[in-house]
Structure formats: structure tokens, C-alpha cells
């Protein structure tokens, strides 16, 4: 089951269904990916602000790390479902 192209509505429908997958691991991974996306939004708003110019390198690094984390977490959701 590939979750990365699924709508939130569809994912929730699958989660609510009386089926073994997706389960807790996929749910935890999806929530982690959502948290990473929210952190990316915060970083995106921070990049380029004059008051945060001294932190620009760290913000850029954080943006890249969060992009990777979001992708990894989505992949882990798929792996969890496949492992069942």
C-alpha cells in the first residue's frame, strides 16, 4: 500500500477500516511526516528574515534535513504496511 500519493481522506478511511494495515506503525510514521512538514513551514517562514540572518545556515540545513525526514517517514509507513 503506497501512502505517499493517497489523500488524507483516503488514508483515514483505510486507517478506520477493519483491516490489519495500515496500523499503528503507519499512523506513527504519518504523524511524524506531518510534524516534519509543520517544522518545514516554520523554517520556511524564518529563512530570509533580517532578524534571523545569523541563523540562515542552520535554517537552510534544517530545511534540507526536514525534507529528508518527511520522505523517510512516508517510506516507513509503506514499509510498516508491507511488513505485516
C-alpha positions, 0 to 999 in steps of 0.5 A: 500500500503506497501512502505517499500519493493517497489523500488524507481522506483516503488514508483515514478511511483505510486507517478506520477500516477493519483491516490489519494495515495500515496500523499503528506503525503507519499512523506513527510514521504519518504523524511524524511526516506531518510534524516534519512538514509543520517544522518545514513551514516554520523554517520556511517562514524564518529563512530570509528574515533580517532578524534571523540572518545569523541563523540562515545556515542552520535554517537552510540545513534544517530545511534540507534535513526536514525534507529528508525526514518527511520522505523517510517517514512516508517510506516507513509507513509503506514499509510498516504496511508491507511488513505485516 
